[in-house]
Amino acid sequence: MTDHVHDLRSVREATDRLLTAVAKLDNAALAEESLLPGWTRGHILAHLARNADALVNVFEGRPMYTSGEARDADIERDSGRPLVEQSEDVRHSADRFLAVAEADQDWSRTVELRGGVTDLASNVPFRRLVEVELHHVDLGIGYTLEDLPREFTGREIAFLADRWSGRPEVPPTALVATDGRTWRTGSAGEAAVTVSGSAAQLLAWLAGRADKGAALTTTGGPLPTLPPL
């Protein structure tokens, strides 16, 4: 069962961790390319701030974003701001999100996210945690996938593995981490392919990060090609 109280506490801790790291940068570093192709570090911070505001919209029953074009335009507009403005925006938008999410509400209700995707309200705090943790890694400032909390890594692997479950273009696949944890993904049936590596390496592949699977070991066939996120 999802523990939204635990997840909100984790969001607060992850946000503090990110902002502490960002405070060591300068304006020039913010304008440099991140680990996400086509995005500077400023784009990532702008996205995190606008995503927090978008999730406030979700909790308050409004569309998450006016449109995909408006979302992209807002990120582009805010990406070039100086470090002080970026940091304050990430902090204040995170505070707005937490204030709304920590209020008494029906956590069992269904809410609508981007692109018509729906989920339980109780799962939204973890979705925000994913944004903060993975984009902290994407900043390319020393926080890596290997630094992510073990619990978070396992839950995000399970979430992404479930996302590709039942997809006919992905063969039945067993995911085996070096710490003994296992997951299943792909189409139904007995696993035809086994993909092995550290939990961080498995997450990198599933999330389209880093080397996208080059460090993994596969048996029973080649590394499956995953659909775009």
Secondary structure as UniProt FT lines:
FT   HELIX           4..22
FT   TURN            23..24
FT   HELIX           27..30
FT   TURN            37..38
FT   HELIX           41..59
FT   TURN            60..61
FT   HELIX           68..78
FT   TURN            79..80
FT   HELIX           83..101
FT   TURN            107..108
FT   STRAND          110..112
FT   HELIX           114..116
FT   STRAND          118..120
FT   HELIX           121..123
FT   HELIX           124..138
FT   HELIX           145..147
FT   HELIX           150..164
FT   TURN            165..166
FT   TURN            168..169
FT   STRAND          173..177
FT   TURN            178..179
FT   STRAND          182..185
FT   STRAND          193..197
FT   HELIX           199..206
FT   TURN            207..208
FT   TURN            210..215
FT   STRAND          217..219
//
